[in-house]
Amino acid sequence: MLNRKSSFLSAILFLLSTSAFGQDWPQWNGPTRDGILSVEVIAKPIPKQGLELKWKQPVGLGYAGPVIAKGRVFVTDYQLETGKITNNAGSRDRLTGKERMVCLDAKSGSILWTKAYDRNYALSYPGGPRATPVVVDGTVIALGAEGDLICLSTEDGSELWKRPIAEEFKSEKPMWGYAAVPLVIGDQLICLAGGQGSLVVSLDRKTGKELWRALSGDEIGYCPPALVSHGGVSQLLIWTPERISSLNPLDGKLYWEQPFKPDYGMSIAPPTLRGDLLFASGEGVSAMFQLASNPPSAKLLWSGETKKSLGLSNTTAIFDQGYVYGADFQSGALVCVKQEDGTRMWQSALATTGANKEKGFANASAYLIKADGSNYFILSETGDFISAKLSPAKYEETGRFHAIDPTNSSGGRKVLWSYPAIADGCLFVRNDSELRCFTMP
């Protein structure tokens, strides 16, 4: 049995030690996995000349974003050897090559070490690892696109443990690969595995040993596990293509479930909690739930219409001051909706495709990072990095520059589908050929 106090004290210390701007970005979507920077940040508009390029370094194929901890940058990629990438959503491309972890010096960009292993792919959109690594206590943990879960020393890349998730849990590999970024809670590593009774598993992050397993389902989907707290009760949220489940993070026992089925099995963006309101969104679905804590439960307040609310795809939303901002799958635009009923306040494709009006691009992307007040930073699918003010009244752009070229493709257009990172006063972005570091204003 896990020790309740030590486990969650460790979790809190992990978040606090990495929460200040100018320090680390050790995991997916920021220090606290919500795309929000420290309140101490005062965002400055991007100057007309853009940001200064500090360094760049070649990398291979990959959707996984970079992470930064203690002066080191970690990024995963795929070194293609044979096969052709077609990006056909309905079929799996077969490739041979190597998945790789690269560790670089954050100041100079020089490579400190690499760790690679052979891995054949049989995936749709097979351009590299999807899940951003997580760094904690001198280790870096990564989940490969075919389900290889590996823990390495941050010092030299030596392997501490490795588990082939799909093979061990006899699960069906997702069409678009393993993408649900594992979650560190104290000494636990929570990840989606699949199979009967093991849809979600908890491992000892130091040894890889199984602690508990829970839930069953035909598919695991692509949504990272999320830890939320309401009324003094911590809840582990797991969204699969069938439902949202709330578990006790200490032992995996079920608190509550709500049906929530996105189109095409695209459960991707974790539900977002503000106060007692939980916003969930995916392709073709959006909803607001109200949480109660004694006992833990959730009540549906409203469900949104596809063309009038917000249907997220491969990016997350920011829930801010009674409104939710995010990139809508159907319109291909950044939208703002009201928390009360999901009514759309405005939409703009400037932050996604750079157009004055929507071009009908489904799944257009805008990666949001909230700074101070109404100030945001946005990385568009075009590779533009943007400073903007977001309010219920409008989208107001304050600066923009082209940070990196989009090298992937979807729907006949070039796209960038990789989360950025901001740490040590720098912006880090990657595509399928290089990783770049810029000095923030």
Sine and cosine of phi, psi and omega as CSV:
sin_phi,cos_phi,sin_psi,cos_psi,sin_omega,cos_omega
0.00,0.00,0.70,-0.72,0.01,-1.00
-0.95,0.31,0.52,-0.85,0.10,-0.99
-0.99,0.14,0.92,-0.40,-0.13,-0.99
-0.85,0.53,-0.76,0.65,-0.10,-1.00
-0.93,0.38,-0.73,0.68,-0.06,-1.00
-0.92,0.39,-0.59,0.81,-0.01,-1.00
-0.90,0.44,-0.74,0.68,-0.07,-1.00
-0.99,0.15,-0.43,0.90,0.15,-0.99
-0.89,0.45,-0.66,0.75,0.04,-1.00
-0.89,0.46,-0.63,0.77,0.00,-1.00
-0.90,0.44,-0.69,0.72,-0.01,-1.00
-0.91,0.42,-0.70,0.71,0.01,-1.00
-0.89,0.46,-0.59,0.81,0.03,-1.00
-0.88,0.48,-0.69,0.72,-0.02,-1.00
-0.94,0.34,-0.69,0.72,-0.04,-1.00
-0.91,0.41,-0.58,0.81,-0.07,-1.00
-0.95,0.32,-0.20,0.98,-0.07,-1.00
-0.83,-0.56,0.28,0.96,-0.22,-0.98
-1.00,-0.08,-0.17,0.99,-0.09,-1.00
-1.00,-0.02,0.67,-0.74,0.09,-1.00
-0.89,0.47,0.59,-0.80,-0.05,-1.00
1.00,-0.02,-0.15,0.99,0.07,-1.00
-0.96,-0.29,-0.89,-0.46,-0.16,-0.99
-0.96,-0.28,0.35,-0.94,0.14,-0.99
-0.74,-0.67,0.97,0.23,-0.26,-0.97
-1.00,0.03,0.02,1.00,-0.05,-1.00
-0.43,-0.90,0.12,-0.99,-0.04,-1.00
-0.83,0.56,0.70,-0.71,0.11,-0.99
0.88,0.47,0.43,0.90,0.16,-0.99
0.97,-0.26,0.09,-1.00,-0.08,-1.00
-0.81,0.59,-0.59,0.81,-0.01,-1.00
-0.89,-0.46,0.36,0.93,0.12,-0.99
0.86,0.51,0.47,0.88,-0.01,-1.00
-0.78,-0.62,0.12,0.99,0.03,-1.00
0.96,0.29,0.28,0.96,-0.06,-1.00
-0.92,-0.40,0.80,-0.59,0.05,-1.00
-0.99,0.17,0.17,-0.99,0.05,-1.00
-0.85,0.53,0.54,-0.84,0.03,-1.00
-0.90,0.43,-0.26,0.97,0.00,-1.00
-0.97,0.23,-0.20,0.98,-0.05,-1.00
-0.96,0.29,0.75,-0.66,0.18,-0.98
-0.93,-0.37,0.95,-0.30,-0.09,-1.00
-0.96,0.27,0.70,-0.72,0.08,-1.00
-0.94,-0.34,0.62,-0.79,0.05,-1.00
-0.86,0.51,0.53,-0.85,0.07,-1.00
-0.94,0.35,0.79,-0.61,-0.03,-1.00
-0.92,0.39,0.33,-0.94,-0.04,-1.00
-0.86,0.51,-0.56,0.83,-0.02,-1.00
-0.99,0.17,-0.04,1.00,-0.01,-1.00
1.00,0.09,-0.13,-0.99,0.03,-1.00
-1.00,-0.04,0.50,-0.86,-0.01,-1.00
-0.97,0.25,0.80,-0.60,0.06,-1.00
-0.96,0.28,0.86,-0.51,-0.02,-1.00
-1.00,0.03,-0.71,0.70,0.08,-1.00
-0.27,-0.96,0.26,-0.97,0.13,-0.99
-0.59,-0.81,0.47,-0.88,-0.06,-1.00
-0.58,-0.82,0.74,-0.67,0.03,-1.00
-0.88,0.48,0.66,-0.75,0.14,-0.99
-0.67,-0.74,0.12,-0.99,0.00,-1.00
-0.99,-0.12,-0.34,-0.94,-0.05,-1.00
-0.93,0.38,0.60,-0.80,0.07,-1.00
0.13,-0.99,0.60,-0.80,0.13,-0.99
-0.99,-0.12,-0.37,0.93,-0.08,-1.00
-0.91,0.41,0.72,-0.69,0.02,-1.00
-0.98,0.21,0.26,-0.97,0.06,-1.00
-0.98,0.20,0.41,-0.91,0.16,-0.99
-0.79,-0.62,0.44,-0.90,-0.10,-1.00
-0.74,-0.68,0.76,-0.64,0.02,-1.00
-0.47,-0.88,0.78,-0.63,0.08,-1.00
0.78,0.62,0.72,0.70,0.10,-0.99
0.98,0.18,0.19,0.98,0.02,-1.00
-0.81,-0.58,0.55,-0.84,0.04,-1.00
-0.94,-0.35,0.68,-0.73,0.01,-1.00
-0.82,-0.57,0.74,-0.67,0.00,-1.00
-0.54,-0.84,0.59,-0.81,0.04,-1.00
-0.96,-0.28,0.49,-0.87,0.03,-1.00
-0.50,-0.87,0.02,-1.00,0.04,-1.00
-0.81,-0.58,0.80,-0.60,0.03,-1.00
-0.99,-0.12,0.99,-0.15,-0.09,-1.00
-0.95,0.32,0.73,-0.69,0.06,-1.00
-0.93,-0.37,-0.78,0.62,0.06,-1.00
-0.64,-0.76,0.39,-0.92,0.03,-1.00
0.93,-0.37,0.25,-0.97,-0.04,-1.00
-0.82,-0.58,0.71,-0.71,0.02,-1.00
-1.00,-0.04,0.88,-0.47,0.01,-1.00
-0.96,-0.29,-0.34,0.94,-0.07,-1.00
0.81,0.59,0.71,0.71,0.13,-0.99
-1.00,0.01,0.88,-0.47,-0.10,-1.00
-0.91,0.42,-0.32,0.95,-0.08,-1.00
-0.98,-0.22,0.04,1.00,-0.02,-1.00
-0.59,-0.80,0.34,-0.94,-0.03,-1.00
-0.99,-0.16,0.81,-0.59,0.14,-0.99
-0.99,0.13,0.59,-0.81,-0.02,-1.00
-0.94,-0.35,0.87,-0.49,-0.05,-1.00
-0.81,-0.59,0.39,-0.92,0.23,-0.97
-0.86,-0.50,0.53,-0.85,0.00,-1.00
0.21,-0.98,-0.38,-0.93,-0.04,-1.00
-0.76,-0.65,0.71,-0.70,0.23,-0.97
-1.00,0.07,0.56,-0.83,-0.16,-0.99
-0.58,-0.82,0.60,-0.80,0.22,-0.98
-0.96,-0.27,0.74,-0.67,0.02,-1.00
-0.88,-0.48,0.74,-0.67,0.07,-1.00
-0.92,-0.40,0.80,-0.60,-0.04,-1.00
-0.82,-0.58,0.40,-0.92,0.14,-0.99
-0.97,0.26,0.81,-0.59,-0.10,-0.99
-0.92,0.38,-0.46,0.89,-0.03,-1.00
-0.99,0.15,-0.64,0.77,-0.10,-0.99
-0.95,-0.31,-0.35,0.94,-0.07,-1.00
0.99,0.13,0.02,1.00,-0.01,-1.00
-0.94,0.33,0.59,-0.81,-0.02,-1.00
-0.98,0.20,0.80,-0.60,0.00,-1.00
-1.00,-0.06,-0.65,0.76,0.08,-1.00
-0.28,-0.96,0.32,-0.95,0.11,-0.99
-0.72,-0.70,0.45,-0.89,0.08,-1.00
-0.70,-0.72,0.85,-0.52,-0.05,-1.00
-0.78,-0.63,0.46,-0.89,0.10,-1.00
-0.56,-0.83,0.51,-0.86,0.01,-1.00
-0.91,0.42,0.69,-0.73,0.04,-1.00
-0.40,-0.92,0.91,-0.42,0.14,-0.99
-0.98,0.18,0.57,-0.82,0.03,-1.00
-0.93,-0.36,0.60,-0.80,0.21,-0.98
-0.66,-0.75,0.98,0.19,-0.19,-0.98
-0.66,-0.75,0.43,-0.90,0.25,-0.97
-1.00,0.09,0.63,-0.78,-0.12,-0.99
0.79,0.62,0.91,0.42,-0.20,-0.98
-1.00,0.05,0.36,0.93,-0.14,-0.99
-0.97,0.23,0.80,0.60,0.18,-0.98
0.97,-0.25,0.06,-1.00,0.02,-1.00
-0.86,0.51,0.58,-0.82,0.01,-1.00
-0.99,-0.17,-0.63,0.78,-0.17,-0.99
-0.99,0.11,0.85,-0.52,0.06,-1.00
-0.90,0.44,0.68,-0.74,0.01,-1.00
-0.91,0.40,0.21,-0.98,0.11,-0.99
-0.77,-0.64,0.70,-0.72,0.00,-1.00
-0.93,-0.35,0.78,-0.63,0.03,-1.00
-0.42,-0.91,0.76,-0.65,0.13,-0.99
0.77,0.64,0.76,0.65,0.08,-1.00
0.97,0.23,0.21,0.98,0.07,-1.00
-0.79,-0.61,0.44,-0.90,0.12,-0.99
-0.81,-0.59,0.79,-0.62,-0.09,-1.00
-0.90,-0.43,0.74,-0.67,-0.04,-1.00
-0.71,-0.70,0.56,-0.83,0.08,-1.00
-0.92,-0.39,0.88,-0.48,-0.01,-1.00
-0.98,0.20,0.24,-0.97,-0.08,-1.00
-0.91,0.42,-0.42,0.91,0.03,-1.00
-0.98,-0.20,0.18,0.98,0.11,-0.99
0.99,-0.14,0.22,0.97,0.08,-1.00
-0.98,0.22,0.91,-0.41,0.04,-1.00
-0.98,-0.20,0.88,-0.48,-0.15,-0.99
-0.73,-0.68,0.63,-0.78,0.03,-1.00
-0.86,-0.51,0.82,-0.57,-0.06,-1.00
-0.84,-0.54,0.39,-0.92,0.16,-0.99
-0.97,0.26,0.73,-0.68,0.04,-1.00
-0.94,0.34,-0.35,0.94,-0.06,-1.00
-0.94,0.34,-0.75,0.66,-0.11,-0.99
-0.68,-0.73,0.04,1.00,0.02,-1.00
0.98,0.17,0.14,0.99,0.01,-1.00
-0.92,0.40,0.61,-0.79,-0.07,-1.00
-0.98,0.19,0.81,-0.59,0.02,-1.00
-1.00,-0.08,-0.65,0.76,0.14,-0.99
-0.27,-0.96,0.32,-0.95,-0.01,-1.00
-0.49,-0.87,0.65,-0.76,0.04,-1.00
-0.69,-0.73,0.83,-0.56,0.10,-1.00
-0.99,0.14,0.99,-0.11,-0.19,-0.98
-0.85,0.53,-0.76,0.65,-0.08,-1.00
-0.87,0.50,-0.70,0.71,-0.03,-1.00
-0.93,0.36,-0.68,0.73,-0.07,-1.00
-0.92,0.39,-0.63,0.78,-0.08,-1.00
-0.98,-0.20,0.13,0.99,0.09,-1.00
0.79,0.62,0.76,0.65,-0.08,-1.00
-0.95,-0.31,0.43,-0.90,0.06,-1.00
-0.97,0.24,0.80,-0.60,0.00,-1.00
-0.95,0.31,0.73,-0.69,0.00,-1.00
-0.86,0.50,0.56,-0.83,0.00,-1.00
-0.81,0.59,-0.65,0.76,-0.05,-1.00
-0.98,-0.20,0.33,0.94,0.10,-0.99
1.00,0.08,0.25,-0.97,0.08,-1.00
-0.95,0.31,0.87,-0.50,-0.09,-1.00
-0.76,-0.65,-0.21,0.98,-0.07,-1.00
-0.96,0.27,0.98,-0.22,-0.07,-1.00
-0.86,0.51,0.82,-0.58,0.02,-1.00
-0.87,0.50,0.42,-0.91,-0.06,-1.00
-0.88,-0.47,0.78,-0.63,0.08,-1.00
-1.00,-0.01,0.82,-0.58,0.13,-0.99
-0.79,-0.62,0.98,-0.19,-0.07,-1.00
0.87,0.49,-0.84,-0.54,0.01,-1.00
-1.00,-0.05,0.09,1.00,0.03,-1.00
-1.00,-0.06,0.50,-0.86,0.21,-0.98
-0.85,-0.52,0.91,-0.40,-0.04,-1.00
-0.99,-0.11,0.79,-0.61,0.02,-1.00
-0.58,-0.82,0.38,-0.93,0.05,-1.00
-1.00,0.00,0.80,-0.60,-0.04,-1.00
-0.92,-0.39,-0.82,0.58,-0.05,-1.00
0.95,-0.31,0.02,-1.00,-0.04,-1.00
1.00,0.06,0.17,-0.99,-0.03,-1.00
-0.95,0.30,0.85,-0.53,0.03,-1.00
0.97,0.23,0.04,1.00,-0.06,-1.00
-0.71,-0.70,0.52,0.85,0.04,-1.00
-0.85,0.53,-0.64,0.76,0.10,-1.00
-0.85,-0.53,0.69,-0.73,0.02,-1.00
-0.77,-0.64,0.51,-0.86,0.11,-0.99
-0.94,-0.35,0.78,-0.62,0.03,-1.00
-0.88,-0.48,0.47,-0.88,0.20,-0.98
-0.94,0.34,0.89,-0.46,-0.11,-0.99
-0.93,0.38,-0.30,0.95,-0.01,-1.00
-1.00,0.07,-0.48,0.88,-0.09,-1.00
-0.85,-0.52,-0.33,0.94,-0.09,-1.00
0.99,0.12,0.01,1.00,-0.01,-1.00
-0.94,0.35,0.66,-0.75,0.00,-1.00
-0.94,0.33,0.68,-0.73,0.04,-1.00
-0.96,-0.28,-0.74,0.67,0.10,-0.99
-0.38,-0.92,0.24,-0.97,0.07,-1.00
-0.64,-0.76,0.40,-0.92,-0.07,-1.00
-0.38,-0.92,0.37,-0.93,0.14,-0.99
0.93,0.36,0.42,-0.91,0.09,-1.00
-0.73,-0.68,0.37,-0.93,0.03,-1.00
0.02,-1.00,0.36,-0.93,0.00,-1.00
-0.95,0.32,-0.53,0.85,-0.03,-1.00
-0.68,-0.73,0.49,-0.87,0.06,-1.00
-1.00,-0.05,-0.36,0.93,-0.07,-1.00
0.96,0.29,-0.42,-0.91,-0.16,-0.99
-0.70,-0.71,0.19,0.98,-0.13,-0.99
-1.00,0.02,0.82,-0.58,0.05,-1.00
-0.89,0.46,0.61,-0.79,0.14,-0.99
-0.86,0.51,0.53,-0.85,-0.02,-1.00
-0.74,-0.67,0.65,-0.76,0.07,-1.00
-0.96,-0.27,0.84,-0.54,0.05,-1.00
-0.80,-0.61,0.27,-0.96,0.03,-1.00
-0.70,-0.72,0.74,-0.67,0.06,-1.00
-0.59,-0.81,0.76,-0.65,0.02,-1.00
0.87,0.49,0.52,0.85,0.01,-1.00
0.98,0.18,0.10,1.00,-0.01,-1.00
-0.92,-0.38,0.84,-0.55,0.07,-1.00
-0.99,0.12,0.67,-0.74,-0.01,-1.00
-0.76,-0.65,0.70,-0.71,0.09,-1.00
-0.99,-0.11,0.90,-0.44,-0.05,-1.00
-0.99,-0.15,0.78,-0.62,0.02,-1.00
-0.82,-0.57,0.89,-0.45,0.03,-1.00
-0.94,-0.34,0.89,-0.45,0.06,-1.00
-0.94,-0.33,0.06,-1.00,0.02,-1.00
-0.90,0.45,-0.10,1.00,0.00,-1.00
-0.96,-0.29,-0.63,0.78,-0.18,-0.98
-0.31,-0.95,0.27,-0.96,0.21,-0.98
-0.99,-0.16,0.79,-0.61,0.02,-1.00
-0.88,-0.48,0.65,-0.76,0.08,-1.00
-0.94,-0.35,0.81,-0.59,-0.06,-1.00
-0.85,-0.53,0.42,-0.91,0.23,-0.97
-0.95,0.32,0.88,-0.47,-0.09,-1.00
-0.93,0.38,-0.20,0.98,-0.01,-1.00
-0.99,0.12,-0.52,0.85,-0.09,-1.00
-0.65,-0.76,-0.03,1.00,0.05,-1.00
0.99,0.16,0.12,0.99,0.00,-1.00
-0.95,0.31,0.61,-0.79,-0.12,-0.99
-0.97,0.25,0.75,-0.66,0.16,-0.99
-1.00,-0.04,-0.83,0.55,-0.02,-1.00
-0.39,-0.92,0.28,-0.96,0.09,-1.00
-0.66,-0.75,0.52,-0.85,0.08,-1.00
-0.70,-0.71,0.78,-0.63,0.09,-1.00
-0.88,0.48,0.69,-0.73,0.00,-1.00
-0.30,-0.95,1.00,-0.10,-0.18,-0.98
-0.93,-0.36,0.94,-0.35,0.07,-1.00
-0.99,0.15,0.32,-0.95,0.10,-0.99
-0.92,0.40,0.53,-0.85,0.10,-0.99
0.86,0.51,0.33,0.94,-0.01,-1.00
0.93,0.37,0.36,0.93,-0.13,-0.99
-1.00,0.04,0.90,0.43,0.18,-0.98
-0.99,0.11,0.95,-0.31,-0.16,-0.99
-0.79,-0.62,-0.85,0.52,-0.12,-0.99
-0.99,0.11,0.79,-0.61,0.00,-1.00
-0.89,0.45,0.60,-0.80,0.13,-0.99
-0.84,0.54,0.53,-0.85,-0.11,-0.99
-0.89,-0.45,0.77,-0.63,-0.05,-1.00
-0.96,-0.28,0.73,-0.68,0.20,-0.98
-0.69,-0.72,0.89,-0.46,-0.09,-1.00
0.91,0.42,-0.84,-0.54,0.05,-1.00
-0.96,-0.27,0.21,0.98,-0.04,-1.00
-0.97,-0.25,0.76,-0.65,-0.02,-1.00
-0.88,-0.47,0.90,-0.43,0.01,-1.00
-0.99,-0.13,0.76,-0.65,0.03,-1.00
-0.78,-0.63,0.60,-0.80,-0.10,-0.99
-0.38,-0.93,0.59,-0.81,0.07,-1.00
-0.36,-0.93,-0.11,-0.99,0.01,-1.00
-0.88,0.47,0.91,-0.42,0.05,-1.00
1.00,0.09,-0.03,1.00,-0.03,-1.00
-0.62,-0.78,0.56,-0.83,0.21,-0.98
-0.43,-0.90,0.49,-0.87,-0.05,-1.00
-0.32,-0.95,0.40,-0.92,0.14,-0.99
-0.86,-0.52,0.79,-0.62,0.04,-1.00
-0.91,-0.41,0.47,-0.88,0.10,-0.99
-0.93,-0.36,0.81,-0.59,-0.04,-1.00
-1.00,-0.03,0.54,-0.84,0.20,-0.98
-0.83,-0.55,0.40,-0.91,-0.13,-0.99
-0.90,-0.43,-0.18,0.98,-0.08,-1.00
-0.69,-0.72,1.00,0.08,-0.01,1.00
-0.99,0.14,0.22,-0.97,0.05,-1.00
-0.86,0.51,0.77,-0.64,-0.01,-1.00
-0.37,-0.93,0.19,-0.98,0.02,-1.00
-0.64,-0.76,0.68,-0.73,0.02,-1.00
-0.86,-0.51,0.74,-0.68,0.03,-1.00
-0.95,0.31,0.82,-0.58,0.06,-1.00
-1.00,-0.09,-0.70,0.72,0.07,-1.00
-0.35,-0.93,0.39,-0.92,0.14,-0.99
-0.81,-0.59,0.66,-0.75,-0.16,-0.99
-1.00,-0.10,0.44,-0.90,0.11,-0.99
-0.99,0.15,0.58,-0.82,-0.11,-0.99
-0.81,0.59,-0.70,0.71,-0.11,-0.99
-1.00,-0.01,-0.02,1.00,-0.07,-1.00
-0.87,-0.50,-0.23,0.97,0.00,-1.00
-0.91,-0.41,-0.72,-0.70,-0.05,-1.00
-0.71,-0.70,0.90,-0.44,0.07,-1.00
-0.94,-0.35,0.99,-0.17,-0.03,-1.00
-0.95,0.31,0.40,-0.92,0.12,-0.99
-0.83,-0.56,-0.97,-0.25,-0.11,-0.99
-1.00,-0.10,0.28,0.96,0.12,-0.99
-0.81,-0.59,0.26,-0.97,-0.03,-1.00
-0.98,-0.19,0.20,-0.98,0.02,-1.00
-0.95,-0.30,0.33,-0.94,0.16,-0.99
-0.91,-0.41,0.83,-0.56,0.00,-1.00
-0.99,-0.13,0.93,-0.37,-0.23,-0.97
-0.61,-0.80,0.89,-0.45,0.13,-0.99
0.79,0.61,0.73,0.69,0.08,-1.00
1.00,0.08,0.08,1.00,0.00,-1.00
-0.70,-0.71,0.37,-0.93,0.02,-1.00
-0.84,-0.55,0.74,-0.67,0.00,-1.00
-0.90,-0.44,0.68,-0.73,0.03,-1.00
-0.08,-1.00,0.22,-0.98,-0.01,-1.00
-1.00,0.04,0.84,-0.55,-0.08,-1.00
-1.00,0.04,0.76,-0.66,-0.05,-1.00
-0.88,0.47,-0.75,0.66,-0.17,-0.99
-0.94,0.33,-0.72,0.70,-0.05,-1.00
-1.00,0.10,-0.37,0.93,-0.08,-1.00
0.95,0.30,0.37,0.93,-0.07,-1.00
-0.85,-0.52,0.36,-0.93,0.21,-0.98
-0.98,0.22,0.74,-0.68,-0.04,-1.00
-0.77,-0.64,0.32,-0.95,0.10,-1.00
-0.82,-0.57,0.77,-0.64,0.03,-1.00
-0.79,-0.61,0.43,-0.90,0.03,-1.00
-0.99,0.17,0.62,-0.79,0.02,-1.00
-0.94,0.33,-0.44,0.90,-0.07,-1.00
-0.91,0.41,-0.63,0.78,-0.11,-0.99
-0.55,-0.84,0.03,1.00,0.02,-1.00
0.99,0.16,0.14,0.99,0.01,-1.00
-0.89,0.46,0.72,-0.69,0.00,-1.00
-0.98,0.19,0.80,-0.59,0.00,-1.00
-1.00,0.05,-0.68,0.74,0.04,-1.00
-0.33,-0.94,0.21,-0.98,0.12,-0.99
-0.55,-0.84,0.57,-0.82,-0.02,-1.00
-0.52,-0.85,0.76,-0.65,0.04,-1.00
-1.00,0.01,-0.02,1.00,0.01,-1.00
-0.87,0.50,-0.58,0.81,-0.05,-1.00
-0.99,0.12,-0.19,0.98,-0.02,-1.00
-0.95,-0.30,-0.92,0.40,-0.06,-1.00
-0.97,-0.23,-0.08,1.00,-0.01,-1.00
0.98,0.20,0.20,0.98,-0.03,-1.00
-1.00,-0.05,0.42,-0.91,0.08,-1.00
-0.96,0.28,-0.39,0.92,0.09,-1.00
-0.61,-0.79,0.27,-0.96,-0.06,-1.00
-0.90,0.43,0.61,-0.79,0.03,-1.00
-0.97,-0.24,0.17,0.99,-0.01,-1.00
0.98,0.22,0.35,0.94,0.02,-1.00
-0.99,0.13,0.94,-0.35,0.13,-0.99
-0.95,0.31,0.48,-0.88,0.10,-1.00
0.91,0.41,0.40,0.92,0.12,-0.99
-0.92,0.40,0.52,-0.85,-0.21,-0.98
-0.85,-0.52,0.57,-0.82,0.17,-0.98
-0.58,-0.81,0.89,-0.45,-0.02,-1.00
-1.00,-0.05,0.92,-0.40,-0.12,-0.99
-1.00,-0.08,0.69,-0.73,0.15,-0.99
-0.77,-0.63,0.89,-0.46,-0.02,-1.00
-1.00,0.06,0.74,-0.67,0.06,-1.00
-0.97,-0.26,-0.87,-0.49,-0.03,-1.00
-0.98,-0.18,0.53,-0.84,0.06,-1.00
0.81,0.59,-0.81,-0.58,0.00,-1.00
-0.99,-0.11,0.18,0.98,-0.05,-1.00
-1.00,0.09,0.72,-0.69,-0.01,-1.00
-0.73,-0.68,0.43,-0.90,0.26,-0.97
-0.93,-0.37,0.60,-0.80,-0.07,-1.00
-0.69,-0.73,0.74,-0.68,0.18,-0.98
-0.96,-0.27,0.89,-0.46,-0.05,-1.00
-1.00,0.05,0.25,-0.97,0.03,-1.00
-0.92,0.38,-0.22,0.97,0.05,-1.00
-0.99,0.12,-0.10,1.00,-0.06,-1.00
1.00,0.04,0.15,0.99,0.07,-1.00
-1.00,0.10,0.66,-0.75,0.10,-0.99
-0.97,-0.26,0.77,-0.64,-0.24,-0.97
-0.79,-0.61,0.63,-0.78,0.26,-0.97
-0.96,-0.29,0.67,-0.74,-0.09,-1.00
-0.42,-0.91,0.37,-0.93,0.15,-0.99
-0.96,-0.29,0.80,-0.59,0.02,-1.00
-0.92,-0.39,0.78,-0.63,0.02,-1.00
-0.59,-0.81,0.22,-0.98,0.06,-1.00
-0.88,0.48,-0.34,0.94,-0.05,-1.00
-0.99,0.13,-0.61,0.79,-0.13,-0.99
-0.16,-0.99,0.20,-0.98,0.21,-0.98
-0.99,-0.14,0.86,-0.51,-0.05,-1.00
-0.83,-0.56,0.96,-0.29,-0.03,-1.00
-0.99,0.16,0.72,-0.69,-0.01,-1.00
-0.92,-0.40,-0.19,0.98,0.02,-1.00
-0.06,-1.00,0.38,-0.92,-0.02,-1.00
-0.29,-0.96,0.58,-0.81,0.20,-0.98
-0.47,-0.88,0.37,-0.93,-0.02,-1.00
-1.00,0.07,0.94,-0.33,-0.10,-0.99
-1.00,0.07,-0.61,0.79,-0.08,-1.00
-0.30,-0.95,0.51,-0.86,-0.03,-1.00
-0.98,0.22,0.63,-0.78,0.15,-0.99
-0.96,0.28,0.78,-0.63,-0.08,-1.00
-0.89,-0.45,-0.14,0.99,0.07,-1.00
-1.00,-0.05,0.03,-1.00,-0.01,-1.00
-0.61,-0.79,0.54,-0.84,0.06,-1.00
-0.34,-0.94,0.74,-0.67,0.04,-1.00
0.86,0.51,0.52,0.86,0.03,-1.00
0.98,0.17,0.22,0.98,0.01,-1.00
-0.74,-0.67,0.39,-0.92,0.08,-1.00
-0.98,0.18,0.68,-0.74,-0.03,-1.00
-0.68,-0.74,0.42,-0.91,0.15,-0.99
-0.90,-0.43,0.90,-0.43,-0.03,-1.00
-0.85,-0.53,0.90,0.43,0.00,-1.00
-0.57,-0.82,0.75,-0.66,-0.01,-1.00
-0.92,0.39,0.63,-0.77,0.10,-0.99
-0.99,0.11,0.08,-1.00,0.11,-0.99
-0.64,-0.77,0.55,-0.84,0.07,-1.00
-0.80,-0.60,0.87,-0.50,-0.01,-1.00
-0.38,-0.92,0.48,-0.87,0.05,-1.00
0.79,0.61,0.58,0.81,0.02,-1.00
0.95,0.31,0.32,0.95,-0.05,-1.00
-0.77,-0.64,0.43,-0.90,0.14,-0.99
-0.98,-0.21,0.73,-0.68,0.05,-1.00
-0.87,-0.49,0.81,-0.58,0.03,-1.00
-0.69,-0.73,0.47,-0.88,0.01,-1.00
-0.65,-0.76,0.42,-0.91,0.20,-0.98
-0.78,-0.62,-0.46,-0.89,-0.05,-1.00
-1.00,0.01,0.16,0.99,0.02,-1.00
-0.70,-0.72,-0.37,0.93,0.00,-1.00
-0.38,-0.92,0.36,-0.93,0.11,-0.99
-0.93,-0.36,0.75,-0.67,-0.04,-1.00
-0.86,-0.51,0.55,-0.84,0.07,-1.00
-0.82,-0.57,0.80,-0.60,0.02,-1.00
-0.86,-0.51,0.51,-0.86,0.09,-1.00
-0.99,0.16,0.82,-0.58,0.01,-1.00
-0.95,0.31,0.46,-0.89,-0.01,-1.00
-0.93,0.37,0.00,0.00,0.00,0.00
